[in-house]
Amino acid sequence: MTGPLFMLGTHQPGWLNRGRAGVPLFVSDRRLRVYKTLPRAAAPWACDSGGFTELQKYGRWTVGPIEYVARLRRYRDETGRMLWAAPQDWMCEPIVINGGVAAGQWFVGTRLSVAEHQRRTVANFAQLRDLAPDLPIVPVVQGWERDDYLRCVDLYWSMLGVDLTTMPLVGLGSVCRRQGTREAGVILRALHIRGVRRLHGFGFKTLGLIEHGHLLTSADSMAWSDVARKLRRPALPECVRAGRHKNCANCLPYALRWRAGVLAAARPAQNGVAA
């Protein structure tokens, strides 16, 4: 069997252009919105709303739904080939809610409950759907514990009458920092049992795809940039010879090789060779 569609996350929107990456990309609105002339996509891509950064820095959304929808329409029409876009959801990691420092990053904290984050996530999907029924905006289930996610599924039904088991794709939020863990597997299997099976895993890379890729329809990650920068990996030999850069944190050839390595590592698991 084949594994999930794996989207290469990038902070370089220019890679969308013909002749650049040529693979499915995951690009943030925060990066695209500064472009006066948008790149024209050569391959399918999906748009991230930039929610993690919004809540990390401000503890709230500073971008309104009307403004976000206007930009998504522009991306759809001018960039083209947009598969779907994420909503303006509210992540439920404890660090996002409580604030503090994690991985060297300061989080201001929303000081709200998981239940309130879920309610706001579902309410935002309703707003975006009402404003732009023509756009492929996907719902996202948020939570922290397994039962939180199941309650979020129920919330879509009780608040909106939306049955997530019938949706073509549902995003799985707040799992990227534990995507390769048993916890992520428990959450994914619980959603499958509930009937929510067409899932996109935000921030799933090698370990997550090896362990849980068979439970995903698609996934994304831009961990390649952190690997190149934070782990102080040397630049590719060809980059060194050309004197391009000291590390490959913004390097397309490096990102493509990393993506190929992730897919190669995950492939045996998808074929039933690994657990």
Order of alpha helices (4+ residues) and beta strands (2+ residues): beta-beta-alpha-beta-alpha-alpha-beta-alpha-beta-beta-alpha-beta-alpha-beta-alpha-beta-alpha-beta-alpha-alpha-alpha
